């Protein structure tokens, strides 16, 4: 008997239409289906066409089984941006003092979650954006945590006040002090993981805190650079925003206009953030800007 074409089905679904365990194993060997969780399968062709977040959501649906989805898995369901997330395991939380466990496919957290810290997303019980952000701020590195908390703020799903209140409720628990530091540093004006990582990078190398998303105007020019430090514009260049040669030309034109008005430009890439190369770029830009007249632009928001 052929395995039916579907995105997701359980062993019980297949048994109900007469598909035996032998036939399931045969289909897995042929590569027509894959196992996404214990007793849960997906059509291989459809699965291969999915992006990682979609595959993870499929695994969540196969694994959660009435438990509260939390941590990285909740962040995926809320659409929050993360830096290099580990989506190999589905994260769920249980209200218990013990019983947490980790397998190759799932991580069960003993994580008491109050009723007001839970919501529903597409029929799944999930920690709220606020609680998800704080859980991750307690457990991830500072840099990775800032990325997801910035995204949580930018999404409008939480506020600094709500995050501070959530951190207060976890006082004394592991990672709570780290979470408080993340919340105080977070800024919803960061528009991408690259910008969030750049802010952490600049702090790490001792640069002044940059101004974010300031609008600069002069004549017919309007620009909204990522960061300003003094007379230096710092842009994170993820190399993904130039969707055409025209877009690249327009960006180069804008940069030339800003430089003609007295701004010094510094661009950071993913590679620059992996070493002290970015710090050298920013430092040289600040040195060039030192003593120059105030750039000819009007600042605003």
N, C-alpha and C positions, 0 to 999 in steps of 0.2 A: 504493500500500500504506500502511495506517495504521501510525503509530509505536506500539509497544506501551506500555501504562501500567506504569511502574516508577519507583522512586525514583532509580536510578542505573544507567547502562549506558554502555558504550564504543562507539566506532565499530565495533570488531570484533564486539561483541555484535549490533549492528544488522545488520552485513553478513552475519552467520551466518544470519539469518532472512530475508535477501533485501531488506533496506532499503538503497536506494542513497544516495549522497551528495546527489543531487538531491532526493530525498525528505526527507533530513535537513534540508537548507537550507530546503525548503518548510515543514517543521514548525516550524522556528525562526521563520520569517517569520509564520506563523499564530499563534505564541505558545503552541503546545502543548508544546514542550520548550524548554529553555534550555541553553546551553553553560556548564558549570561549570569546565571546564579543557580544554586542548587534547585533542581526540578523546574527550571525556567529556561526557555529557548527563544532564539530570534532567527528570523530569516537572514541567511548570511549575506545575500546580495543587498538587501535593504540596510543591514547593519553596517556593511562596508562603506555605504554612501553617507553615513551619518558623521557629523562632527563630534569631537570628544564629549562636549556637553550633552549632546543628544543621546549618545551612548550611555553616559552616566545616568541620565534621567530614566532610561530604560532599565538600567540596573537598580535604580532606586525603587521603581515600581515592582520589580521582581523580588526585592530584598526587604523593603520596609515592613510589610506585613502588619500594619496597624500601629507600629511604633512611631515616635516622633523623629522626623528627619532633622538633622542638625549639622553644625560645623560646615565643612566644605560642600557637603551635599545640599544643605539648605541654601548656601550661597549660590549654587548653580540654579536651584529652583527660583530664587529671587532675582536671578540675572545679574548678580554682582561680579565685578571684575576681580580676578585674582592673579597673582604672579606665580607662575609655574606650579599650579595646584596639583596635588596628588589625587587623581580621580580613579585610582585603581581600587579603592575601597568605598563602599557606601557607609556613610556615618549616620548613626541613629543614637538617640538618647533614651535611657530608661530611668524612671524615678525610683532609684534604689541605691542603697549605700554600698552595695557590692554586686558583682555579677557582670562587670564589664569584661569584654573580651575582644580580641582582634584576630581575624583570619585573613587569608589572602584576598577575600572579596568584601569583607565588612569590618566595621569597627563600632562596637557597642559601647557607648560612654555611660558611666554611672553619673548622671548629670541632672540633679533635681531641677525641673523646669516648671515654674508656676503657670497657672492657667492663663494669666495675662501675657505670658511670653510665648504663646503658641498661636498660630494662625493656620489657615488652610490655603494651599496652592494647588490648583488643578486636582482637587479631591484628596490631596495628601496632607497629613498633619505635619506641620513644619514650624520650627522656631521662627519667631518674628525677625525682621531685619535687624532690629536693635539687639536682640539676644544672640542672633547668629554672629553679628559683628563682634560682640564682646567675647563670645566663646572662642572665636578665632584669634582675637587680640590676646587672649590668655594663653593660647597654645602655639601660635606661629612665631617665627622670628619677627623682630621689630619691623623690618623692611616689608616682609610679606603682609604683616598685619596692617600696616599703614595703607597699603594698596587696597585691601578689601574694605577697610573702614572709610577711607576717602570715597570709595565707590558707593558705600552704603549711604553716606551723607549726600553725595551727588544725585542718588536715585530719588531722594525725597522721602525715602522710607523710614528715616530716623532723623534725629537732631542731636546736636552736641549735648543738650540738656538731658535727653532721654538716655544717651549713652553713659553720661556721668552717673545718672541715677542707677542704671543697670550695673555699673562697676561698683557702686556703693553697696549693692546687695550681695556682691561676691567677696566682700572684705574678708580676709583671712584664708581664702582659697588659693590654691596654687595658680600662679600667673596673674593674680589680680593687680599687683603693683605694675607689672609690665603692661597690662591692659590700660591702666590709668594713664601711663605715659603715652601710649599709642593714641588714646582718645584726645589728649591735650595737644598732640602734634597734628592730628588729622585735619584735613581741610577739603571740604566738598567742592572747592573750585578746581582741584586737580581733575583733569578731564580724561586721564588715561593712566594705565599702570606705569607707562614710561615717565609721565610727569610726576607721579607719586614717588617712584624710585629716585628720580632726579632730586626731589626735595630732600629725601633721606640722605642721598649722596652728598649734597651740598652741606648739610648739617655735619655729616661725618668728617668732612675735610675742613670744618671750621669757618665756612663762609657765613656772612650775615643771612638771616632769614629773608628770602626773596619776596617781593610783592607778586601776587598772582593775578593773571588775567586783567591787567590794567588796559583800558582802551586809550590809544594814542591817536590824536587827530592833527592834521596839518593840511590846509587847503582841501583838496579832494581825497586825501589819503586817510583811511581809517585802518588801524592795525590793532590787534589784540594779542600781543606776544605771551608766551607761556609764563616767563618770569622776568622781573626787573631787579637788578641790584645796582644802585647808583645809576650811572650812565650806561650800563651794560644790559643788553637784551639777551636773555638765555633761552634758547629754544631746544626742546627735545625733538630730535628727528628720528622717528621710528621707521622712516623709509616706506611707509604704507599709505601716506596721505596724498602722494603724488600719483593720481590715478591716470594721468595722461601727460604728454609732453607740454600741453598747454598749462596744466596745473603747475608743473615744475617751472615753466617760464614765468607765470604770474608770481610765484613765490620768490623767484630770483629778482624780479622787478621790485616787489615789495621790500625785499632786503636792501637792495641798492638805494631805494628812496629813503629808508630809515637811516642808513649810513650817511647819506648826503645831508641829513638833518642833524647829524652829530652823534647818533647812537653807535656804540660799538657792539658788534654781534659775536655771540659765542654759541656754537651748536654742539649738542651732546647726542651721541648715539648709544645703542645698547652696548657696543664694544667699549666705549669710553667709560661706562659705568662699572665695567668689570675690573678696572685698574685705576691707577692715579692719573691716567691720561686725561680724563675729564677735568680733574682738578687743575692740571697744568693749563688746559685750554681756558678755563674760567679765570685763573690767576693772571694769565697774560692779557686777557681782555680787560680786566680791572686795572692793570698797570697802564694799558693804552688809554683808558678813559680818565685816568687820574690827571687832574689839572685842566681837562678840556671844558669849554663852556657848556652850559646847560643845553641839552638838545632842544631843537626848535619844534616842539610838539605841545599840544594841549592834552593833559591827562584827565581821564574820567573813568567812570564805571559803566 
